[in-house]
Amino acid sequence: MTQKNPTVNLALNLIIFLLAGIIIYLTYSISINLSGDEAKKAPKQNTQVAAEVIQVEILNGCGVSGIADRFTDFLRANGFDVVNRGNYKTFDLDNTIIIDRRGNIANAKKTAKILGAKPSSVIQQLNEDYFLDVTIIVGKDYYNLIPLK
């Protein structure tokens, strides 16, 4: 049996020590993630604040020609950034719906207030593929909203 160089022995011992440290760290990390911190499970308080500039899309769900343009002009005059407008998949929507897309419901509530829509018209439908804050689907109740008064 041959003896190894003391430098090689030292290097191997350091590698073993380093690997043991990594294993201990990973074990600790996994145990923390699996234990589920109670603070993470507690419901969050609604401390969200509406953004200064809210990015919205407006979809025509009532079938009235030009309604999205009227809403676009109104919202832009009130500081909103209208990034898209078009038609909804159907034109038989009775009530206007305001959808929070990013997880800040305060943006959707602020939009509903500016439009004069009922608070019950605000829903949350998160979608990471959307790069906007709020979707407005204009329903057949459009004549009750502020942009057309």
C-alpha positions in Angstrom: 0.0 0.0 0.0 1.4 3.4 -1.0 1.1 6.5 1.1 -0.5 9.6 -0.4 1.1 13.0 -0.4 0.0 15.0 2.7 -1.2 17.8 0.4 -3.5 15.4 -1.4 -4.9 14.2 2.0 -5.5 17.8 3.1 -7.3 18.6 -0.2 -9.5 15.5 0.1 -10.3 16.3 3.7 -11.3 19.9 2.7 -13.5 18.6 -0.1 -15.2 16.2 2.3 -15.8 19.0 4.8 -17.2 21.3 2.1 -19.6 18.6 0.8 -20.7 17.8 4.4 -21.5 21.6 4.8 -23.5 21.7 1.6 -25.5 18.6 2.7 -26.2 20.1 6.1 -27.3 23.4 4.4 -29.6 21.6 1.9 -31.2 19.5 4.7 -31.9 22.6 6.8 -33.3 24.4 3.7 -35.6 21.5 2.9 -36.8 21.2 6.5 -37.7 24.9 6.6 -39.6 24.7 3.4 -41.5 21.6 4.4 -42.4 22.8 7.8 -44.5 25.7 6.4 -43.9 28.9 8.3 -47.1 30.0 10.1 -46.5 33.6 9.1 -46.7 32.6 5.5 -50.0 30.8 6.0 -51.7 33.7 7.8 -54.1 35.7 5.6 -52.6 38.9 4.3 -54.2 42.1 5.3 -55.6 44.2 2.5 -52.9 46.9 2.5 -52.7 47.2 -1.3 -52.7 50.7 -2.8 -53.8 51.5 -6.3 -51.0 52.4 -8.7 -50.7 55.9 -9.9 -50.9 54.8 -13.5 -53.1 51.7 -14.2 -52.7 49.8 -17.4 -56.1 48.6 -18.7 -57.6 46.9 -21.7 -61.2 47.5 -22.7 -63.3 44.9 -24.4 -66.7 45.5 -25.9 -69.1 42.9 -24.5 -72.4 44.7 -25.4 -72.1 45.0 -29.2 -72.5 48.8 -29.4 -70.2 50.2 -32.0 -67.5 52.6 -30.7 -68.1 51.9 -27.0 -64.5 50.9 -26.4 -63.4 54.2 -28.0 -65.6 56.2 -25.7 -64.3 54.4 -22.6 -60.7 54.7 -23.9 -61.0 58.5 -24.3 -62.6 58.8 -20.8 -60.0 56.7 -19.1 -57.0 58.3 -20.7 -58.4 61.7 -19.7 -58.4 60.4 -16.1 -54.8 59.2 -16.2 -55.2 55.6 -17.2 -52.9 53.9 -19.7 -55.2 52.0 -22.1 -53.0 49.4 -23.7 -55.5 47.4 -25.7 -59.1 47.6 -26.8 -61.3 45.3 -28.8 -64.3 43.0 -28.8 -65.1 40.4 -26.1 -65.9 36.9 -27.3 -69.6 37.6 -27.1 -71.9 40.6 -27.2 -74.5 39.4 -24.7 -72.9 40.5 -21.4 -75.5 42.2 -19.3 -73.3 43.9 -16.7 -69.9 45.5 -17.0 -67.1 43.4 -15.4 -63.8 44.8 -14.1 -61.1 42.2 -13.7 -57.9 42.4 -11.6 -55.2 40.7 -13.6 -52.1 41.3 -11.4 -53.2 40.6 -7.8 -53.7 44.2 -6.7 -57.4 44.4 -6.3 -57.1 48.1 -5.4 -56.4 48.9 -9.1 -59.6 47.3 -10.2 -61.6 49.0 -7.4 -60.2 52.4 -8.4 -61.1 51.7 -12.0 -64.7 50.7 -11.0 -65.0 53.9 -8.9 -63.8 56.1 -11.8 -66.3 54.4 -14.1 -69.1 54.6 -11.6 -69.5 50.8 -11.7 -70.8 48.8 -8.8 -68.2 47.4 -6.4 -69.7 43.9 -7.0 -68.6 44.2 -10.7 -64.9 43.8 -9.6 -63.5 40.3 -9.7 -60.0 38.8 -9.5 -58.7 36.6 -12.3 -54.9 36.5 -12.1 -53.0 35.8 -15.3 -49.2 36.0 -15.5 -49.4 36.1 -19.3 -51.1 39.5 -19.2 -48.9 42.5 -19.0 -51.6 44.8 -17.7 -53.4 45.6 -14.5 -57.1 45.6 -15.2 -59.5 44.3 -17.9 -62.8 46.1 -18.4 -65.5 44.2 -20.2 -68.3 46.7 -21.1 -71.7 45.2 -20.7 -75.2 46.3 -21.7 -75.4 48.5 -18.6 -72.9 50.9 -20.2 -75.4 53.8 -20.3 -75.3 53.8 -16.4 -71.6 54.4 -16.3 -69.9 57.8 -16.0 -68.2 57.9 -19.5 -71.6 58.1 -21.2 -73.4 60.4 -18.8 
